[in-house]
Amino acid sequence: MKFFLFLFLLGTSSLATGQEYSWDPNLTQHQRQFANDLSKPWPEISTATPAQAFESLRPLILDDGPSKQLLETATQTLNAHGIKDVSEIIKYCKDGDQFGASGYFDQSGDTIAARISIPGVPVQAWSAADQAKMKSAYSVKIMKFPFMEILAVSTSPEICIKKGETIRAAYDVFVHELVHFLFRDIFSDVESKFAGKFEKDILEFEIMRPGGEFQAFVTAIGAEIRLLKKMGITNPNATRPNFSNEGEILDPAPLKSELISSYKPYYENPETQLQQEEDRKSAVAWRLEFLKNFVAPYLNTLNNPKLKTELQIEIKKVEALL
């Protein structure tokens, strides 16, 4: 699933106008040079690989306490999955990709197999092909439902940043997308679909969930404000009065309202809603088919009327989700 970032929400273009921010009258040469460097294009060298280009962002990250902590956590997480450094998951956005977004986080979770699971009965091992997919996947989850287990695997995470952004904007994008990577459970949506769950207010749920847009924007805006302060701006929260000059959110309501307004056209689009409902029903139907075509015949080989009755009850429950 991809999570887009359109930088107009962060207000990063406002510095160029010079109308909202006030510069320290005693600006040092270092601060002037720092501000000038941040306005350079990313990557500075057009032929640089994404991993090489990331090195211009690393000092900014390491110089900001909260961002440094995120980077360290991400590194530990990636190390556990055989990826040595965050730079390895940085990609350039392709031309015209994702509606011209300045960046996005991309990682998908997909189901690949299912097996019968009955208390007291040994489960069948996953096939050799499934085990090979598990080995090559970034992460694996076995989702447990009555009478069955569903095997899901995920792709490796990617953070895309659009070429041609300023170094400052690329830094904002990275921090924002890193929050999606660290805090959003890539398997939760898959599991919810097979469980037949749907959120009554999907718009607010998606924005406010762990690793959702609210958390990502709060984190990135905080990093942006602290960066502006280092540049010599005396009112770094000028375009974000609901944040302190240290980048801490003081009133979440304005940002929440802004995000709901911005993402409303997507989540309340009839086509989007129809696709989400079709995906949910498809997952539930697949689960129902497995219960009828695989679990039921297997139970017929067992002398256990109680299990048969329980299966029929479960089948009716799943049918009611369609």
N, C-alpha and C positions, 0 to 999 in steps of 0.2 A: 504494500500500500504506500502511496506517495503522499507527502505532506508538503504543500507549497508555501512559499514565503514571498509575498509581494511587499517590497520595501516601503511603499507609500504609507503603510500602517506604522512603520517605525519613525517616520518623519526624518529620515536621513538626508533628504534633499534640502531640508530647510536651512542648513548651515550655509549653503552657497549664496542664499539671499542676503545673509548678514542682518536680517531684520529682527529675528527673535533673540539672538544670543549677544551677550556683551563680553568683550575681550578684556582681559586684565591689562590695564594701562602700562603695567611694568612687565610685560611679556618678555621672557628671556629668549635668547637666540635659539636655545635648545627647543623651547616650546614652538617657536616659529618653524623650525626645521621639522619638528615632529608632526605638526599640522600639515605642512607641505608634503611630507612623505606619505601621510595617510590619504592624501588626495590623488596619489599616483594610481595608474590603472593596475588592476589585478588580472593576470600575473604581470609583473614588471617586464619579464622577458617572454615574448609571445611564444617561443619554442619550448618553454619550460613544461615539464610534465606536471600533472596535478599535485603529485607528492612534492615536487620541487617548489611549486608555487605556494604550497601550504607553509613553507618555512618563513615566508614573510608575515604570516599570521601568528606563528608560534610565540614570538617575543611578546606580542600584545596579550596573548592568552596567559602566558606565564607571569606577566606583570600585574595581572588582575586576580586577586585572591579567589573569588567565587568561580571565575572562568578556569583558573588553574586547577581548582578542585574537580571541576567537571571533566577536564582533560585527563587528570590522573585516574578518575573513576572509569572513564571510557577506555583508557589504556589497559587498565586491569581487566575490564570486561572483555575486550578484544583479545588480550593475551590468553585468556581462558579458552578462547576459541581458535587459537593458533594464528592470530594476526598480531604482529609485533608492534605496530605503531598506527596511530589514528590517521596519519598521512596516507596509509594504504587504502582507506575507504573514501578518499576525496576524489571526485570526478568533475570534469567540466560538463556543464549542461550543453546539450546539443542545440543547434540553431532551431528556433521555433518550438523547442521542447516545453511542455507544460504551460502553454499559454503565455510564454514570455516571462515566467516566474524568475526571480533573482536567484532562487535556489530551492531545493527540496530534499527531503530524506526519503529514501526508497528501500523498502525491505518487504518481502511478501512471505506469508505463511500459507502452505498448501497441504491438503490431506493427500496421502498416497496409498493408504491401505486400511483395512479394518480386520478385526478378528473377534471370535466369540469369547466372551468372558463371563464365567459363571462361578460364583463362590464355591470353593471346595473342589473345583475341577481345574486341572493344570491347563494353562493357556498354550495354544500352539505357537511355536516360534515364528517370528517374521521370516518371510522368504529371503533367499539370498539376495535377490534383486532389491528388496526393501531395505535390507541391512546395508547394502552398498550405498543406497541413497541416504540412509541415516549417517553413514560415515562421511559422506561428501558434503552433507548439509552444514550450515552454520550452527543451527540449533535444532533440537528435536523435542517434541512433546507428545505424550500419549494421553489422549483425552478419554476419560472414562465415563461411560453411560451404562444404564442397566442392560445387561446381557451382551455388551460389546465394548470394545476399545477401538479408538480411531487414531491412527498414526499420522502426525503432522510434522513437516519439516519446514525450515525457513531458508531463504536465500541469504547471502552475505549482505550486510548493511552497506548503503552507499549514501554519501552526502554530496550532492551536486551543487556547485557554485557557478554562476554564469560568468563567463569571460567578459572583461570590459568594465566590470564594476570597479569602484575604487577599493583600495585596500581596506579602508574603513568600513565600507558597505559589505565587503566579503567577510570581514570579521563578524559583523552583525549576523550575517547569514549563517556562518558556521556555528556560533553560539546557539542561535535559535534551533537549528536542525539537530544539534547535539542533544538538546533536551528531548526531542522526539525519540532519538535513538536510545537514550538512557532510561527513560521513564515510561515509555509506552510499551505495553505487552503486545508483541506482534501476533500472538496466538489468541488473544482475548476475543477479537472479532470473529475468528474462525469458530471458536468454541461456542460463542453466543448464537451463531447461525444454526449450528447443529442442534443446539438446545432449543431452538425456535424462539429465542428471546428477541425482543425489539424494544427500543427506548421510545417512550411516549413523546419526549421532547429531544429528538436526536440532535438538534442544533446545539442546545445548551450542553447536552451530554458530551458531544465531540469537542466542544471548546473547553469545558471545565474538567474533563477526565485527566488522570495522571498522564503526563507527557503530551497533553493536548495543547491547543493554540494559546490558551491563557497562560499556562506555565511557561511555554516557550517564549512568548512575547515579554512576560514579566522579567524573565532571565536576561533576554537580549537587550531590552530597554535599559535595565540596570547596568549592564556592561557598557552600553553606549554612553550613558550619562557619566559613568566613571572615566571613560575614555575622553570625553569632551572636557572634563575637569582637568585632566592631565595636559590637554592642549592649551590650557590657559583661559578657558571660558568660565566666567564667574557665575553664570546662571545656567548650568548644564541641563537643568530640568525645565527650561523655558517652554518647550513645546509639550512637556509632560508634567504639568503642575500637580498631578496626582502621585508623583514620585518625589522623593527627597533628593537633595543635591548629592547624596551618596548612592543613589540608585535604588533605594528601598521603596516599595510601593506603599503609599499611605492610604489610598482609597481605591479599592479594586473596581468599584462600580463603573466609572467612565470607560476603562479599558474593556471590561466585560461587555458593556453596551456597544462599544465600537466594533468589537470582534463579531458579536451577534449580527450587527447590521451588515458587516462586510461579507460574512459567510452565509448569510440568510439566502441570497439568490441561488447558491449552490445546493444547500441542504433542503430547501423547500421547493426546488425545481421538480416538477412532476416526473420527469424522466429519471432523475436521481432517485427519487423515492420509489418509483416502479422497479428500478434495477435492484435496489436494496431489498425490496420485498421478494422479488424473483430469486435473488441469491439465497435468501433465508428459506424460502419454500423448497428450492432445489436441494439444499442441504438436508432439510427435514425429510424430504421424499427419499433421498438416498439412504438415510438412516432407517426409514420405514421399510424400504426394499430389502435391506440387509437383515432386518429382524424376521421378515416373512420368508425370504428365500434361503437364508443360511441358518439362522438360529432355530426357527421352528422345525425344519427337518432334522436338525441335530438333536433337539429335545425329544423328537419321536423315537430316537434310539435309546433314550434313557427311561427307566421306569420311575418317573417322578411327576405324578399328576399336579403336585403343588407348583412346580416350576412352570408347567404348561399353563396353568391358570394365571400365574404371575406374568408370563409373557403376553398373554392375551390382554391383560389389563394394561401392560406397557404399550402394546400396539395401539390400543384405543387412545391412550394418552398422546401418543405421537401423531396419530391421525387427526386428533383435535387441533393440532398446531398448524395444519394445512388450511 
